[in-house]
């Protein structure tokens, strides 16, 4: 699968696949335990049998004794990423509110219904991507504020659950940036739009999986280009980050892999200040200058740089 030529010409500088972090079974078990401790330290009650508790407990059992159930193995990859977020961002001001939403909400990966918990996880995922890129970032209105040489810059994080809700999410994100009274962009997550949640994705190898996600993401941008441009007019926002993550079975390794693709979508001509700002974010994110510090917190070993 290859990206359309027109897309490559327009967005080649802004297409970014974050580096991967490899985890051992022992490391994953420790991460699940550490994540539970983070919740307890922030006085976030994780009710026995809750959606998040089930995810964590089932993943612990899957590591200790492989069930052969593809859904359990896929969920394990999601839990690895989720616990990394909880541990890596445990000391962030304001994280308790997001942790509470995850602890109280539906986190089942087979559910396609809107979830405040999944919205919270998307905010943390965005925050982590900036920190891995070595960009100063914190939780603050509109959702995240970063600093990369242009003063405070706002990121409104919106998770999209259906094609019909795209415009509403974009409009709300732009409204949040306006309310924060700073330059900014809207970060859109389209995981729920890729394939039905109960279906499994297959790819020949990691590169092909990335190409598939790049293709899905570029097609989303093309489908909704008029909406994206409409709400960025007049400098309402600089543009967008469109992100897609998926667990897929790789034929080459006979194992599951969790992969993320982020595409930065600037609005405006080549000389527009908004494009220059998004270009700076994309370039700094791809440097992964904060990866070593991130891995030191969450554990594992990084590759893909």
Secondary structure, DSSP 4 states (H G I P E B T S, - for coil): ----HHHHHHHGGGEE-PPEEE--HHHHHHHHHHHHHHHHHTT----TTSHHHHHHHHHHHHHHS----HHHHHHHHHHHHHHHHHHHTTT-TTHHHHHHHHHHS---TT--S--HHHHHHHHHHHHHHHHHTT-EEEE-SSSEEEESSSSEEEEEEEE--SGGGHHHHHHHHHHHHHHHTS-EEEEEE-GGGSS-TTSPEEESSHHHHHHHHHHHHHHHHHHTHHHHHHHHGGGT-SEEEEEEEEEEEETTTTEEEEEEEEEEEE-S-TT-HHHHHHHHHHHHHHHTTTHHHHHHHH-SEEE--
